[in-house]
């Protein structure tokens, strides 16, 4: 996790978002333990209650479960649930802005997709 915090967003929310990113990126998988509240608090010099509040949001969202005396663990299917929610959010909030930018700049969506496919092909050839 990145130790730099954005002063405009509550730290507990940023912590929650970082754990979500770790799940989406596959760093944390189904059944994996989250770093302990104490360890995160000590490592990033945070109040343990701040860490706990961020983790509690994940529990409330059904992404993580508390196991008394053992810690918090990623729920089965958490990544799939997050992907579904993130895709929906992208379609509803980000895609309209992206599409508007494409139109405003007079870009051709088909040409953009072809350029992306070409770039990926070149990357694969360089590996």
PLY file of the C-alpha trace (Angstrom):
ply
format ascii 1.0
element vertex 127
property float x
property float y
property float z
element edge 126
property int vertex1
property int vertex2
end_header
0.00 0.00 0.00
1.11 3.52 -0.80
1.97 5.51 2.36
0.99 8.86 0.78
-2.45 10.13 1.75
-4.67 12.61 -0.09
-5.74 15.31 2.34
-9.06 15.82 0.54
-10.37 12.31 1.25
-10.72 10.70 4.69
-7.86 8.29 5.36
-10.22 5.43 6.29
-11.83 5.79 2.84
-8.46 5.81 1.09
-7.46 2.72 3.03
-10.68 0.99 1.98
-10.04 1.98 -1.64
-6.49 0.61 -1.50
-7.71 -2.75 -0.24
-10.34 -2.77 -3.01
-7.58 -2.10 -5.56
-5.54 -4.97 -4.11
-8.53 -7.29 -4.53
-9.22 -6.11 -8.09
-5.55 -6.49 -9.05
-5.41 -10.01 -7.59
-2.93 -9.12 -4.84
-5.55 -10.32 -2.36
-7.66 -13.29 -3.38
-10.63 -15.15 -1.96
-9.87 -16.31 1.57
-6.71 -14.22 1.93
-6.14 -12.40 5.19
-5.99 -8.62 5.21
-2.97 -7.11 6.94
-3.79 -6.78 10.63
-5.20 -3.53 11.95
-2.23 -3.21 14.30
0.33 -3.75 11.54
-1.28 -1.25 9.18
-1.66 1.29 11.96
1.97 0.91 13.01
3.40 0.84 9.48
1.57 3.97 8.34
1.41 5.69 11.73
-2.36 5.72 11.79
-4.81 5.47 14.63
-5.97 1.82 14.81
-9.58 3.10 14.89
-9.01 4.74 11.49
-7.79 1.44 10.05
-10.67 -0.41 11.67
-13.18 2.05 10.18
-11.77 1.46 6.69
-11.90 -2.29 7.18
-15.43 -2.06 8.59
-16.60 -0.47 5.35
-15.33 -3.56 3.51
-17.23 -5.78 5.95
-20.39 -3.69 5.49
-20.07 -4.08 1.71
-19.81 -7.85 2.05
-16.29 -7.98 0.62
-14.51 -9.02 3.80
-15.49 -11.05 6.84
-14.27 -10.85 10.41
-13.18 -14.08 12.02
-13.08 -13.54 15.74
-9.57 -13.84 17.07
-8.12 -14.56 13.63
-8.50 -11.35 11.63
-10.29 -10.26 8.49
-10.44 -12.27 5.30
-11.52 -11.62 1.71
-14.91 -13.19 1.03
-15.45 -15.72 -1.72
-16.46 -13.88 -4.90
-15.34 -10.45 -3.66
-13.38 -9.70 -6.85
-16.30 -10.66 -9.09
-18.63 -8.46 -7.04
-16.21 -5.55 -7.22
-15.72 -5.96 -10.96
-19.46 -5.91 -11.51
-19.86 -2.77 -9.41
-16.83 -1.02 -10.92
-17.97 -1.81 -14.48
-21.41 -0.41 -13.73
-19.91 2.71 -12.16
-17.63 3.18 -15.18
-20.53 2.88 -17.62
-22.70 5.29 -15.64
-20.16 7.94 -14.59
-16.89 7.73 -16.49
-17.87 6.47 -19.94
-20.16 9.44 -20.73
-17.24 11.81 -20.03
-14.84 9.72 -22.11
-17.33 9.58 -24.97
-17.87 13.34 -24.77
-14.10 13.89 -24.94
-13.84 11.60 -27.97
-16.57 13.57 -29.71
-15.16 16.96 -28.70
-11.74 16.04 -30.09
-13.24 14.61 -33.27
-11.67 11.22 -32.71
-12.88 8.09 -34.48
-13.74 5.35 -31.92
-12.91 2.61 -34.44
-9.48 4.15 -35.10
-8.84 4.33 -31.35
-9.69 0.64 -30.94
-7.45 -0.31 -33.88
-4.60 1.75 -32.42
-5.05 -0.05 -29.10
-5.03 -3.46 -30.79
-1.88 -2.53 -32.73
-0.15 -1.32 -29.58
-1.01 -4.54 -27.75
0.30 -6.60 -30.66
3.58 -4.71 -30.56
3.87 -5.18 -26.80
3.35 -8.94 -27.17
5.99 -9.11 -29.91
8.51 -7.37 -27.65
8.01 -9.84 -24.78
0 1
1 2
2 3
3 4
4 5
5 6
6 7
7 8
8 9
9 10
10 11
11 12
12 13
13 14
14 15
15 16
16 17
17 18
18 19
19 20
20 21
21 22
22 23
23 24
24 25
25 26
26 27
27 28
28 29
29 30
30 31
31 32
32 33
33 34
34 35
35 36
36 37
37 38
38 39
39 40
40 41
41 42
42 43
43 44
44 45
45 46
46 47
47 48
48 49
49 50
50 51
51 52
52 53
53 54
54 55
55 56
56 57
57 58
58 59
59 60
60 61
61 62
62 63
63 64
64 65
65 66
66 67
67 68
68 69
69 70
70 71
71 72
72 73
73 74
74 75
75 76
76 77
77 78
78 79
79 80
80 81
81 82
82 83
83 84
84 85
85 86
86 87
87 88
88 89
89 90
90 91
91 92
92 93
93 94
94 95
95 96
96 97
97 98
98 99
99 100
100 101
101 102
102 103
103 104
104 105
105 106
106 107
107 108
108 109
109 110
110 111
111 112
112 113
113 114
114 115
115 116
116 117
117 118
118 119
119 120
120 121
121 122
122 123
123 124
124 125
125 126
